[in-house]
Amino acid sequence: KHDYENYLCVLLLPSAAHQAAFAVRAFNVELALVRDSVTDKNIGKMRMQFWKDTLADIYQERPPQQPVAQELAKAVDSCGLTKRWFSRILDNRIENLDDQPHRNLTALEDYSEQTVSSVLYLTLEILGIKDVHADHAASHIGKAIGICTALRAAPYLANRRRVFLPMDVMIQCGVSQEDIVRGRQDQKVKDVMYEIASLSHSHLEKARSLKKDVPKKSMSAFLPALSCDFYLKRIQKVDFNIFDSSLQQRDTLLPFHLLLQKLKRTF
């Protein structure tokens, strides 16, 4: 319901990895949903504190009686998952509760690395892969997906009068937060989206340049890159107008394309 694309990607992992990978994705969804499920920021911080305490309890082998926590504890125990990756996701989600836009593109890159890349590092651990080239590719793919997600989420957030797009690019292009909230579709707004999309694409290309050195068995961990690639191609077709209604439609052929990508063992 909340993370359909990654649900499909987990289904295409080796069956032995399903339970742990679903637990990690469920944890990530729980954190992502906190901001939209509360109107009071302090309540949001209390919920995040619950997960912070839960994470500590999991690593002390006494998880609370909560479904995601119980599954996550099993995953940590069976796969030896690194606590630092969970902590990075959690800490950055907590900071995000303040509804402050990213200062610049570098800040958006860093947020994407801390959150999305960390999930990919955990997925590699679940698959039993310890490889510096795979980690390097995961870093760039995570940044590409995170930056792309900022574009994909912008119309939804604009409807709620929230703008997280990098301030340096907006200032450089002469675009205000109010322009985004009002859904302006002029060239200046498109220029902002072009700059952000270009950065996402560059990270995707950097990851692909490492492909020859990445172990083949790690390719399934990188299936989420496909949705990012598809969105970047679609936004280019509509001249970087993120408010174009075609961008909000689900790709019904995505399961087929993901399966094909898995069979090709590439990303």
N, C-alpha and C positions, 0 to 999 in steps of 0.2 A: 504493500500500500504506500509506503513512504519512500522507498528506494528501489523502484522497479528495475532500473537498468543494472544496478549492482546485484540485485537478486538473480537476474539472468546470468550475470558473470560468475557468481558463486556456483550456480548449477553446473557450469561447464568446467569447474575445477575437478580434480580427481575426487571420487566419491569419499575417500578416507578423510578429505579435508573439509567436507561440507559442514559438519557440525561446528567445528572451531571457527571456520570462516563466517558462518552465519552469526555466531556469537559476537565476533568482532564488529561485523556490520551492524548488528542490533545495538551494540553499545554506542557506536557512532551515531546511529539514528536517534537514540535516546537523548544524547547531548544536543544534537542539531534541533530537536523539537522543543527544547526548553524555552528558547527565546520566543517562539510563536505561541506557546501555550500559556504564557503569563503576561499580565499587564503591568505588574509591579516588579521592577528590576530586582528588588531585594528578595522576593520570592524565588526568582530565577537563580539568584546566588545561593539560596538555601538548597534548591534542588541540585545545583552543581556540587555543593558541599556534600550532599548525600552520596553522590557518585565518587567524590574524592575519598570519602571515608570508606565507601564500598570497595574501591580499588585497593586501599591499604589493607582492608580485611581479607580480600581475596588472596593477597600475597602473604597473609599470615594464616592462610588456610581456614578461615572462618567466615565465608561469604554469607550475607544476609539471605533470608528466604524471599528472594525476588527473582523472577524467571530469568531475566537477562544476566543478573549477577551469578546465578547458579550455573548457567551455561558458560559464562566467561571463566568461571573458576575451573570448570572441566577443561576448557581450552588451554588455559595457563598451565594446568597440571600436565596435560597430555603432550603439549607442544613446547613447553618451556618458553613461553612468550615473554619478551622483555618489557618490564614495567615502564621503562622510560618512554616508549612509544605511546602508551596509553596516557601517560602524564602530559606529554606534549599536546596531544589532542585536547585533553581536558583543560589544561591551563589556557590554551588559546581560545577555546570556546567560552571560557569564563570572561576573558578580556573582551570578547565580541559582544557580551551582554550590554556594554555601554553604548552600543549603536553609533560608534564613531567611525566615519569613513576612513579608509586606508590613507595614510599621508601621501604615499607615492606608490609607484609600481613595485619598488623594492619591498615595501611593507606587504603588499598583496602577494608577492612571490614568497616571502617568508611565512606568511600565514598559510599559504597553500602547502609549503614544505612541511610545516609543523602538523598540519591536520591531514591532508590527503595523502602525502607521501608516507606519513607514519602508518596509515592503514595498509599501504602497499608493502611497507617493511614487515608488518605483522603477517600479511598474507604470504610473503616469501618464507618467513619463519615457519608458518603452518605447513608449507610445502617442503620444509627441511632444506631450504636453499641458503647457503652462506657463501656469497660470492660478491666481490667488490664491484664487478661490472653490472651485475643485476641490481645492486643497491644504487649505483650511479644512474642507471636507467630509471629505476623507481623514483628517484629524486626528481628527475626532469619530467617524467610522466605525471607525477603528483602535482608539480607546479603547473603543468599545462592544463590538467583537469580543474585544479582550484581556480586558476585565472579564468578559464572558460565558464566555470560555474558562476563566477561573479557576473558575467555577461548574461547568462541564462536566467539568473535570479533577479536581475535588475528590474524588469517590468513588474514582477510580483511584489518586490519590495517597494517600488515606486508607488504602487496602489496603497501601501501602508505608510507612505510618507517617510520611507527610510532609504537612504542612499549610501552604499558602501564603496562606490567606485573611487579609484585613486584620485586624490585632490590635485596632485601636480599635473596630471594629464587634463583634467577638467579646466584648471586655471589656464594652462597653456593653450587650450582650444577655445577659451572664452565661454565656457558652459557652467551654469550655476546648478546647485542641487535642485532648485525649484524647476529648472528646465527639464530635469529628469522626472521629477514628480508629476509634472504636467504632461509628460509623454511627448515632448517636442521631437520632431523628426527632421530637423533641418541639417544642413551639411556639417555644422559645428559639432552637433551631437554625434553624427555618424563618424566624424574624425576621432572623437574620443573612443568610440567602440572599435574603430580600426586599429588604433594604437594598442588597445588591450588585447584584441584578437591576435594581432601580430606577435605579441610577446608569448601568448599561449602557443601559437604555431611554432615559434622558434624553439621552445622547450620540447615540443613533440618531435621536431626534426633532430634536435640534439640527442634525444633518447634513441631515435632510429639510427643515428650514426654509430651507436654503440652495439647495434643488433648482432653483429658478427661475433662479438666477444661474450654475449649474454648466453648462459646455458639454456638449451632448448626447453628443458623442463620448467623453466621459470616463465615461459611465454604466457601461460594461462593466467598468471597473476596480473598480467598487463592488459587483459581484455577490456577493462574500463576505458582505455585510451581510444577505443573505436568510437564511442559515443561523442567524445570530445572532438575527434577528427570530423565526424559527420556534421556536428553543429557548426564548426568553423567553416566548412564548405557551404553549408546552408546560409549562414549569415553573409558570406561573401556574395552569394547569388541575389540576396535582397539588398545589396549595397550597404551592409552594416547597419540596417535599421532594426534594432533589437525589438521594436514594438510591432514588427510585421507579424500578423496572426499565424502565418505558416510556421513560424518558429515555435509556436506553442503546441503544435500538433505532435502526438506521439508517432514515432516511426514504427509502423506495424511489422515491417520486415527486419527490425533489429535482431530478434532471436535468430533468424536465418543468417544474417551477416556475422553475428557473433560466433555461431557454429562454424561457419566457413573460415573465419579468422582463426579459430582454434585448430581446425584441421590443417591450415597452412602453417601453423606454429610460428606466427609472426605478430607484430603489433604496429 
